[in-house]
């Protein structure tokens, strides 16, 4: 069991990482590749909503700002299977496992 009950157990993180498609694993390892070509801007009710899509995994991020550029909110829509639903928050040791799974797939490390 993890030291903190809301934290994911390392065994669960390892199983989760093994099931991730390569693109999802790459985004969890290096962060998203936000694609300018897949960017949209919408203005409504004194707010600017700027939406971008990750060219690697398909995650969609919407940043809501004031007309002066101050950030009000960030919202993410993740593709099916990207999130680690039900296992708890992934801590630093779990993130290290995810990075090592990514490296293992790349060169068998």
C-alpha positions in Angstrom: 0.0 0.0 0.0 1.2 3.5 -0.7 2.4 5.8 2.1 -0.5 8.2 1.4 -3.9 6.6 0.6 -4.7 9.0 -2.2 -1.4 8.2 -4.0 -1.2 5.5 -6.6 0.7 2.3 -5.7 3.8 1.7 -7.8 2.5 -1.7 -8.9 -0.6 -0.1 -10.3 1.4 2.6 -12.1 3.6 0.0 -13.7 0.6 -1.9 -15.0 -1.0 1.4 -16.2 2.3 2.4 -18.0 2.6 -1.0 -19.7 -0.9 -0.6 -21.2 -0.4 2.9 -22.5 0.0 3.3 -26.3 3.4 4.8 -27.3 2.0 8.2 -28.1 0.3 8.5 -24.7 3.5 7.3 -23.0 5.6 9.9 -24.9 3.3 12.7 -23.8 3.4 11.6 -20.1 7.2 11.4 -20.4 7.9 14.7 -22.3 4.7 16.7 -22.1 2.3 17.5 -24.9 3.2 18.7 -28.4 0.7 21.5 -28.8 0.0 22.0 -32.5 -0.5 25.6 -33.7 -2.3 24.3 -36.8 -4.9 22.8 -34.6 -5.5 26.0 -32.7 -8.8 27.9 -32.4 -9.8 31.1 -30.7 -13.3 32.0 -29.6 -14.4 35.2 -27.9 -17.6 35.3 -25.8 -18.9 37.1 -22.7 -15.7 39.2 -22.2 -13.5 36.0 -22.3 -11.1 34.6 -24.8 -11.0 30.8 -25.2 -7.9 29.5 -26.9 -8.0 25.8 -27.8 -5.0 23.7 -29.0 -4.7 20.0 -29.6 -1.7 17.7 -29.0 -0.4 16.3 -32.3 0.9 13.2 -30.5 -2.0 12.0 -28.3 -5.0 14.1 -29.2 -5.4 15.8 -25.8 -7.3 19.1 -26.2 -6.4 22.1 -23.9 -8.6 25.2 -23.6 -7.2 28.2 -21.9 -9.8 30.8 -20.9 -8.4 34.3 -20.5 -9.6 37.8 -20.0 -9.4 40.1 -23.0 -6.2 41.4 -21.4 -4.6 37.9 -21.5 -5.0 37.0 -17.8 -5.6 33.3 -17.4 -9.0 32.4 -15.8 -8.9 28.7 -16.3 -7.3 25.8 -18.1 -9.4 22.8 -19.2 -8.2 19.5 -20.7 -10.1 16.9 -22.6 -8.1 13.6 -22.7 -8.5 10.8 -25.2 -9.9 7.5 -23.9 -7.3 5.5 -21.9 -5.0 8.5 -21.3 -5.9 9.1 -17.7 -5.0 6.7 -14.8 -8.6 6.5 -13.5 -9.0 4.9 -10.2 -5.4 4.2 -9.1 -4.8 7.5 -7.3 -2.4 10.4 -7.9 0.8 9.4 -9.6 3.8 10.7 -7.5 7.4 11.2 -8.4 8.3 7.5 -8.1 5.4 6.6 -10.3 6.4 9.2 -12.9 9.9 7.7 -12.9 8.4 4.3 -13.7 6.5 5.8 -16.6 9.7 7.4 -17.9 11.5 4.1 -17.7 8.7 2.3 -19.5 9.0 4.9 -22.3 12.8 4.4 -22.4 12.4 0.6 -22.4 10.2 0.7 -25.4 12.6 3.0 -27.3 15.8 1.0 -26.8 15.1 -1.9 -24.5 16.8 -0.2 -21.5 
